[in-house]
Amino acid sequence: MIKKEPVFSIIIPTCNRPDLLKKVLSCVSPERQQIEGNLVEYEIIVTDDGDDKDSRTLVEKEFPHVTYAEGPQKGPACNRNYGASLAKGEWLLFTDDDCLPSEDWVAAYFGNVDADHAVLEGKTIADRPKRRLNEGAPINETGGLLWSCNFAIRKSTFQQLQGFDESFPFAAMEDVDFRERLVKAGHTTKFVDSAVVVHPMAPYKGLQNWKNSHQSWLYLMKKHPHLLNKNIPWSLLHSGVHSMLKRTFPGLFKYKGRGFIFSLTRDLFMISLGIKYLFLNP
């Protein structure tokens, strides 16, 4: 009997979140995925950057069909790249350990594979409406964003682009950079609105986390200066003022003040950075 190689390799990076990992593995298990005739061969790869053994124990006891590997512990970009290096499939399907793929997620991607596209982008929605200013989810309802929690790519194309850039100073903006490099390489993305992933609403991390993310934003702008409509200082000033007027102050009433201080502080931080960069080169 000839063993068939998998068509898809599902890559799930994780780090110290075994309870969430259990949910996503349940969602992508062969028993849950609705694939007509079971015609799609796929494998599931978990790469674990955690510092405990809980996720390994979970996979070995409850999901023996899943390939588990200890990650390189150098951040999510490196962890995703490592998972891709282990993949046997022709296509890589990326999602995250805090996501919930729909029951026809794999089938939706499989049904949209064609010769004209090397990249497929799924639809990402939140599990509920936003309730406060300092929470959110990476929603993508119409395409064009290519969030790393829900897309598929030919492995050969991923390798040609050398995967995610591992040089970002903080775990942010790697997927935006990857999208820009895909476009520069001449690839077009096909949006598959039936490949749905639910991303739970979650509180934003503290302001220090946002400051760290800003360093990755600067790195992104230096790599792809065309993303700025104006130079960095004016872009920061515009972003801060726009957020304050269009989101933060209207949200004061909409969300009854919940998360207002955090949102206002973040806006003021962006404005202060813009003023700073008017006089200093970033």
N, C-alpha and C positions, 0 to 999 in steps of 0.2 A: 504493500500500500504506500502510495506517494503522499507524504505529508505536505499540505499546502502552506505556503508562507502567508502571513497575515497581510491583508490589504491596508489596514490601518494600525497605527500604534498610538494609543492614547497616553499622553505624557501628563503626569500629575505631580508637580513639585509640592513638597510639604515641609513643615517645620513646627514641631511641637504642638500639633493640633489633631490628635488621634480621633477625638469625638467628631470633628468636622470631616476628617478623612473618611471615617466610616460611612458617612452620609453620601459623599460623592462616589465612593466605590460601590455602594449599593445601587446608586443611580445608573452607573455604567456597566454593571454586571450583565452577563449574557442573559440571565433570567429576567432582567428588567427591561432591557432594550428590545423594542418591538421591531424585529427585522423579519420581513416576510420570507419564509422559506429557509431562514438561517443561512442565507447565501453569502453573508459578509464575514470574512475571517478577520478578527482583530485581537490585538494584545493590549494589556494594560500595564503601564510601567509607573511605579512610584519611586521617586528619588527623594530621599529624606535628609534634610539638613538639620534635623533636630538633634538635641544632645541627650535624649533619653531613648529607651528601648520600647516605649509603648506602641509606637506606630509599627515597628517591626513585628511585635507580638500580635498586634491586631491583624496585620496582613497574613502572617503565617497561620494563625488559628482560624480566621473567618473568611479569608479570601485567598486560598491557596493557588488559584489560577493567576494571580497577579504577580508580576515580577517586581521584587523589592530590591532596592539598591541604596546603600548609604551615599548621600550626596557629598559634594566637595566642600560644603560649608563656606562658600564664598558669595552667597547671595542668590536671589531667585533667577537672575539671568544665567549665571553659571550652572545653576541646578537644572534649569530647563535644557540648556545645551548638553549637559551630561545625560539627561534622559533621552534626548534625541540621538546621542551617540550609541545608545544601547538598542535603539529601535530596529526591528526587522522589517517593518511595513514600508510600503511604497509611499504612503501618506502619513504625516504626523498630525494628530489631533491634540490641541492644547486646551486644558482647562485647569482650574485651581482647586485647592483642597477645601475652599469655603464656598464652592459653587454646587449647583444642583442641575445637571443636564436633564433635559426632557427625555421621555421614554423612546422617542423616535429620533434622538439626536444623531446617533451613528447612521441610521438609515437615511436621514435627511442629507447628510454630507455625501453618503455613498450615491444617492440618487442624483447628485448634482456634479459629480466628477465628469469632466469633459477634457478634450484635448486643447482647448483654447485658454484654460485658466490653470495656473499652478498654485493659486491661493483662493481659498473659500473662507468667507467670513460669516459667522453666525449672529443670531439676534440675542442680545443680552438684556434682560429685564430685571427689575427689582421685585422682591417678594411682597412689598407693601408700599403705600405712599410714604413720602418723607414726613416726619413728625416734628423735626427740629432743625435748626440751621446748621448745627455741627454734626450732621450725619449725611451719608450719601452712599451711592453705589455706581459702578462704572456702566451706566446704561448705554445701550447701542441698539436703537430700534430701526435705523434706516441704513446702516452701513457707513463705510468710509473711515472708521476709527481703528479697526483691527486690534481691539483689546486682547491681551495675551490670554484671557480667561476663556476665549471661545473663537478659535479659528483653526483651519486645517491648511496644510501646505505640503506639497510634494517634498519628500525628503531630499531629493537631488537639488531642488531649489534652495532649501534651507541650508544645505551644505555649501552651495555656491556662494551664498551670502555670509557664510561663516557664523550663522546663528545670531543670537543676541549679543550685543556689545557688552562685554563684562567689565568695561573700564568706567562705567558710570560711578560717581563717587557715593551714590546712595541709591537704594532700591526704588527708583522712579524713572519714568520716561524711556525705559528700554524698548517698550513696545512701540512708542511713537517713532523712535529712531529706526526700528526695524521696518515699520511701514514706509518711512521716507526712503530707505535704501531699496526697498522693493520697487517703489515707483521709479526711482532713479535708474534701476536696472531694467526698466521697461515692462514690468509685470502689472497686469490689471487684476483686480480682485472681484470675485463674483459674490454678491450678497445672497445668503441663503436664510430667508426669514423663518423657515420651518426648523432650522437647527437652533433650538432655543435653550439657553442656559439661564437659570434664575440665580441672581447674585443677591444675597440678603443685604438689606440696609444695615450699615454699621456706623458707629460713631467715629468721627475723624480722630486721629491721634493728636497728641498735644502740639503746641506751637513749635516746639523744638523739632518735631518730626517734619513740619512744614518747612522750617528753615533748612533742614538737611536736604529735603526734596528740592529746594530752590537751587542748591549746588548742582544737582543733576539737570535742572532746567537750564542753567547757564551752560553746562557742557553740551546739552542738546542744541542750544542756539548757536554755539560756536561751530558745531558740526553742520548745522543746517540753517544758515543765516536767513534763507528765504522765508522761513516760518515767521519772521518778524515783519509786520507791516511797516514798523518804524524801528529806530534803534532800541536797544535794551532799556535805557532809562525811561523813554517816553512810553514804551510798551508796559513797563511796570506801573507807571503812574496811571495810565489809562485803565489797566486791569483793576487796580485798587479802587479807583474812583467809580468805575463802572459797576464793580461788585457791590460797593457800598450803596450806590443809588438804586440799582436794579434788583439786588438780592437781599442785602443785609437789613436795610431800613424797612423795605416792604415786608420782609420776613419777621420783623419785630412784632407785627400785628398778626400776621398769618399763623405764626407758630407760638404766639403768646409769650414771646421773649425767650423761649427755650433755645439755647445755643447762641444767643445774640452777642454776648461778650466775646466769645471765641471768634465769631465771624467778623466782628468789628475790629478786633485786635489783629486778625490776619490781614484785613484790608489796609489798616494803618501801617502794618509792617511792609506790605508791598509798596505803598506810597513812599514810605521812608527810604526804602531801597532805591526807588526811582530817583528820589532827590539826591541820594548819595552817589548814584552812578552818573548823575549829571556832571559831577565834578571829578569823579575817579573812573578810570577804566576798569570794567569788571574783569 
